[in-house]
Each structure stands twice: as C-alpha cells, then as structure tokens.
C-alpha cells in the first residue's frame, strides 16, 4: 500500500504543488492548512510522514512538531522553512523534526528527502514469499516462479522484480526505480531501466504468459494484470 503523507502548508499554491507532485509519485496525500487541523488529522489517522511548514497562521510548525512528539508520534517530520539561518534549523531539529528543507526547493530534492526518511523508518521486510497473479517470488531464496515454471534471474533482475512485487498496481517512476535499485545519483539519462524491464518481460513471458509489467508512457512502469 502507498505511504500516506500529511502536508501542512498554509500557502495554497505551495500545498498544491507539493501534493500534486507526491500523488504523481504514488503517495497518498492529505493537506492541512494550519497547525490545529494538522494535529487533528495526525492523531485521527496517523500518516507515514509529515511535511510541516514552520510558518503557520495559528500554531507554528515548531509547536505542532513538539505536540506530535510529546504525544508519542514517531512518524518522520520534514520541516519546510523560508529561513536558512542555523538557529532556525537547530530549533526545528530540537523540536523533534527529522530533516528540514529551505524554501524555495526543487521537487526532486523534496522527493529524495522523503524517500530517505521513509527508508530509515521502514520495518525490516519479512522474507515471506510474494505473490501476484501466477507469479511468485521468494525473498529467502531469491527464486522466481511463474505457474509451474522456474525463472532464472540475475541479481539485478531479481532486485527490479522484487521492487515491482512489493508495490503491485502502483506506478513506479523512473526516479523511484533508479533510487531504490541503483541509487538516486545514478545517471538519469541512461536507458538501463528499459533494458532490465525488457530482460524481465522476456523471462516472465517465455512460456507465452500474459504481460505483467506494463509501460505507463511518460511516467514509468506498473505491475498489473491486463
């Protein structure tokens, strides 16, 4: 299931920019325009991560963060601030924030920070077999199987397929795949993702089975049935 992110931002234009970008990356997003609404949403249905602006119209972001931590909330908090002074950064971290980002910022950097925070707090993934349609993947043995047919995969092919299997029906952008498999700074102009998707399709469809890895033009790829 896609991670849920609470965006706490009183400027409608910035909140729309962030939430639209997050939804395109496959996240579920809720928006709160002020601190009081943010606390109600965070306590009512705790998110996986909070993006929290410091300057809010009622309770400021630092106080919201303190309330969350005092109540035992453990989800990562990424603070947004228009100030770049060291005391402001320190105040945010002292309030319980896990990271901060100075406005204006690039969406790519925000997404990279979010992925890093979610990875840091994610529980260890159990080595239970993964199943989608007639495709099985066993993380314990790194073996793949489609129906009765065993599929031999290289180490990197396995890694790519496991990423799809852990996010079925979720569109994975090129950036997400680069980040999770090769690292965020891997050459973005490379066609290596297309190459590995082609390898996987050839192996998964070698017995005439229907396609499971589909191209979402201009976005990325998704594991789904026809």
N, C-alpha and C positions, 0 to 999 in steps of 0.2 A: 504494500500500500504506500502511496506517495506521502512524503513527510508533510506535516502541517506547519505553516509559518504564520505567525501573528505579526503584522506590520503596524507599528504605532507611529503615526505621522500625521500632523495636523494640516500640512500643506497638501491640498487635494491633487495638485499636479504631480508632486513627487510621489505621493502614495499610489497614484495611478501608474506612474512609470515603473515603480518597483513591483507592484502587484502583477502588472501585465507581463513583465519580464520573468517573474517567478512562475507564473502559470504556464508560460511557454516552455519552461524547463521541466514541467510536470509536477510542480509542487501544488498543494492545496493552500489557499491563502485566505486569511481573514484580515480585515483592516479596522483599526480603531483610531479615531481622530483625536482622542485625548486620553489622559492617564487613567481617569476613573473608568472609562469604557474598557481600556486595556486590561485593567485588573479584573473587571467582571468577566471578560472573555477568557483571560488566562486561568482564573480559578474555576470557572464554569466548565471549561473544556480545555485542559492544558495542551498547548501546542508542543511541537518538537523543537521549535526555535523561535525566539522573539527578536525582531528588528525594531529597535527602540530609539526614537529621536530624543535628544536631550531637551530641546526647547519645545515644551507643550503648553497649551493655554491654561491648564488648571494645575494638576500635579506634574512637576517636571520629571523628565526621564530618569534622573538620578534617584528621585524618591520612589518612582514606580519600581525601579530595579531593587531598591532596598526592601520594599514591601514584598516583592516576589521572594527574595532570598530569606527574609525573616519568616515567611510562611512555609519555607522548606522547598520551594520550587527549584528544581535542578536543571531545567532546560537551559541551553546556552542562550546568552543575550549578546547581541551585536549592537553596540551603540552607534548612532549617527550624530555627528556634531558638526557645526559650522566653524568651530574653533579648533585651531591647531596648536594651541599653547600646551606645553607639557602639563601644567597643573590641571587643565581640563581633562586630559587623557587619564591622569592619575586618579582624579575624582571619579571618573566612570569606572575604572577598574576596582577602586576601593569600594564602590557601591555594589559590586558583585558582577559587573559585566565581564564577559569572556574575551571580547575583542571590541575594537572601535574602528570607525571609518569616517574620514573627514569629507564633508561636502565641499565642492561637487565631486562626485566619484563616477567611475565608469561601471556600467552594469556588469561587465566581465569580472571586474575585481570584486564586486559585491558577491557574485555567484561563487567565485573561488573561495572567499572567506566563509560563506555559508557551507559549502561542501566540506571544507576543512573542519569546521565546528561540528557538523553532523557526524563526520567520521570519528572525531575524537570522543564523542559521547555514545556512539552506537555500541550496543551489546555485542559480544562475540557471536558470530553466526554459527549456528549449530550445524554439525555435519550430517544433517538429515537429508535423505535423497530429495531432489527437486523434481517435480513432475509438471509438464504442460502438454496437453493433448496426449499424443502417444510417445512423447519424448521424455526420457528420464536422464537425470544427471546425478551422480553420486559424489559429493564433495570429499567423502572419506577416501575413496579410491581414485577419484578423478576420471571415472569411466562414464561414457555416454552410451545410450541405447535408444533406438527408435523401434518400437514394437519388439520384435524378436531379433532385430539386427543390431549387433555391436558396432559402434562407431569409433574408429581410432582418431584421436585428436592430438595435435601438438600442444605444448604447454600454453602457448599464447592463444591458440584457438579455443582451448578449454576456458581460459580466463574470460575471453569475449563472450562465449556462450553462457557461462555462469552469470555474467552481468545481466544478460537478457533474461535468463531464467529466474533471477531474483527480482526482476521488475517486469513481469508479464503484462502485456497490454499497455504499458507505459512507453510513450515515445521518448527515446534516448537521443539527445542531440549529439552532434559530433564532439562538441566541447566536453560533454559529460563522459563520453566513451574515452576520449583522449585522457581526461583527468583520471578516471578510475583505472585504466589499463596501462597507459604509457606515461602518465604524469602531466600535469597542467601545462608545462612549458614545452612539451613535445611539439615538433614542427607542425603547425596548424595547416600548412599548405600541402602536406603530404597526403597521398591517397591510400595510406596504409589501412585505414578503416575499411574502405571499399574492397581492398584486396582480401582482408580477413573475412568480411561478410561473404564475398564470392567463394572463398575456400569453404566456409561453413555451409553455405547453401548447397554446394556440390556434394558435400559429405552427407548432409541431412536429407537430401533428395535423391541420393544414389539409387534407392530402391523404388523410385517412382512416387514417393510420398508427396503430399501437397506441401507447398511452401509455408514456412512458419515465420521466417524473418523477412519483413516487408520494408520497403523504402517509403519514407514519408518525404516527398520531394521538397527540397529546400530546407528541411529540418533535421532529419536523421533517420533512425530505424526503430521498428517496433516488433516485438514478438507477439503474434496473434494468429488466430485461425482465420481462414477466408470467410 
